[in-house]
Amino acid sequence: MEYCDSCRAVLNERHLLEEQLARVQNKLEIVATQLKLLREENELLKNAKTIGRGPRLNNARRRFKNCK
C-alpha cells in the first residue's frame, strides 16, 4: 500500500517515538534495579554500623594515634 507524504512522515515519526519509548523504558528498568540494589546495600551498611559500631571506631582511633 502506498502512503501519501504526510502519512509516511507521521508513520516514521511514530516509529521513531516507539523506539525512543522502548529505550527509555529499558533505562528505567536498569535504574529501578540499581535503586533496589543501592537500597539493599544501604540497609546492610546500616545494620553493619549498628552491630559493630564500638570496636571499629576504637580501632580506627588507635590506628590514627599510632600514626602521629
Secondary structure, DSSP 8 states (H G I E B T S, - for coil): ----HHHHHHHHHHHHHHHHHHHHHHHHHHHHHHHHHHHHHHHHHHHHHHHSHHHHHHHHHHHHHHH-
